[in-house]
Amino acid sequence: TGALGGIDFSSDGKRVLFTQDVSGEENIQYRQLDTRIFEYTIASSSTMEVITEKGEGYNALDAKYSPNGAFIVFTHTSNDGVSEKQIRCIIREPEDNQSNFKILFTNAEMCNWE
């Protein structure tokens, strides 16, 4: 249950990113209440949540792998559907115990890397 989206394959084809509203909400307005990012590993058939530090009342949407696979980029926004959107970048292996994400853009829509 819950809205699904943000499907993206890793460059090596071994993993898949997707988003899911874990609240289970499904409505005709497509409002999402608690959408999180997950990574599915094909070889092991395992799924794990990607930690986004999104906070209660926010959604992590439109997840994409960077072309080199080192980062995951996603949209962070309130679940009200009208608030400012931020494009954030998750550093897959942070160094020196620093925060694992950076805000790339505010008031922005998701980019499309080709």
N, C-alpha and C positions, 0 to 999 in steps of 0.2 A: 504494500500500500504506500501511498505518497507519490508525489510528482517526481519523475526522473528526468534528467537532462545532462547537458555538458559532456556528451560522449566524445572521447579522444583517445586514439591509440598511441602508444609510445613509438619512437622511431624504430626500435628493434622489433616491434610487434609482439612483445612479451607481456605487456601490461595495458590495462584500459582504465582511464579516468572516467568517473561519472558522478553526478550529483543526485541526491535523493532527499526528499523532505521526510525526515524521520518522525515527524509528528503524525504521519499517516493521512494528513489532510489531502483531500481530492475534491475540488470544487470547479464549477464552470468558469469562474473568473481567473483560474489558474494562480490564485494567491498561494504562496508558499510560506510556511510559518517557521520551520527549523530545517533549512536545507544545508546539507553538509557534503563534503567531497570524500569520495571513496576511490581506492585503487584496487583493481582486480588483477591478480597475477594468474595468467592463463595456465602455466605449467602445473601449479599447485592447486588450482581452483580455489584460491583463498582471496578474501576481501578484507581490507583494513581501512579504517578511517584515516584521512589525511588531516593532521592537526592544523587548524587555521587561526586559532585564537579569535574566532568571530564574535563570541559573546552572545548572551541570551537576547532574543528579539531580533537577531540579524541572520542573514542568509549568505552562504558562500555559493556562487553561481558561475556558470560558463567556464568551468575548469579546462585548462589547456596545458599540454607539455610545451616547454620551450623547444626550439629546434635541436638543441644539443642534449636535451633531457635532464639538464642540471636543475631546472626550475619548473615550478608549476605556477601558472598565472591564473587568477580568478577575479571575479567581481564580488566585492563585499558591500552589502547594503542592508538597510533596515528591512524588516519583513512587511513594512507598511505599503511598499510598492511605489512610493512617491519621493522618498528621501534621496539625498546625494549618494552617488555610487563611487566607490573607490576601486581602482585596479591595483591588486596586490600581487606580489611575487613571493612565493615560498622558496627558500633556499633549501634544497633537499638534504644537504649535509652541512649545517652551519658550523663555522669555525669559532673557537674561543668562547663557546657557550653564549653567543650573542643571540638575539631574537632571530627566529627562523623566517621572518617575513619582512618585507619592505613595502611601503606604499609607493607605487609608481606614478599614479595619476589620481586626481580627485575630480569629481564632476565629469566622469568619462564613461564611455561604453567599452566593451571588450574589444581588444584588437584581434586581428586575424593574421597570424603568421603564415606565410606560404613558403 
